[in-house]
C-alpha cells in the first residue's frame, strides 16, 4: 500500500502579486486535498491555467504531510546536511 502524503491545493486573489497576503480569506478557493504531490500538481496546474491572465490570482500547493509529521521532515532535512 502506498503511503499517503496529503497535499492541499488552494488559491485566491492577492493584494500584491509579489506577496502572499490575500484580499479576502473568506473568498479563498479551497480546491481540495490530494493523496500525493503528482495529483495535487495536476489540479494546481489546471486551476492556475484558468487564471493565467489575472496576475493577482494565484494557486498554491501545501504539503500537509510535512505539518502532520514535522519530526520526519526534520530528520530528512538533517540527512541532507
C-alpha positions, 0 to 999 in steps of 0.5 A: 500500500502506498503511503499517503502524503496529503497535499492541499491545493488552494488559491485566491486573489492577492493584494500584491502579486509579489506577496502572499497576503490575500484580499479576502480569506473568506473568498479563498478557493479551497480546491481540495486535498490530494493523496500525493504531490503528482495529483495535487500538481495536476489540479494546481496546474489546471486551476492556475491555467484558468487564471493565467491572465489575472496576475493577482490570482494565484494557486498554491500547493501545501504539503500537509504531510510535512505539518502532520509529521514535522519530526520526519521532515526534520530528520530528512532535512538533517540527512541532507546536511 
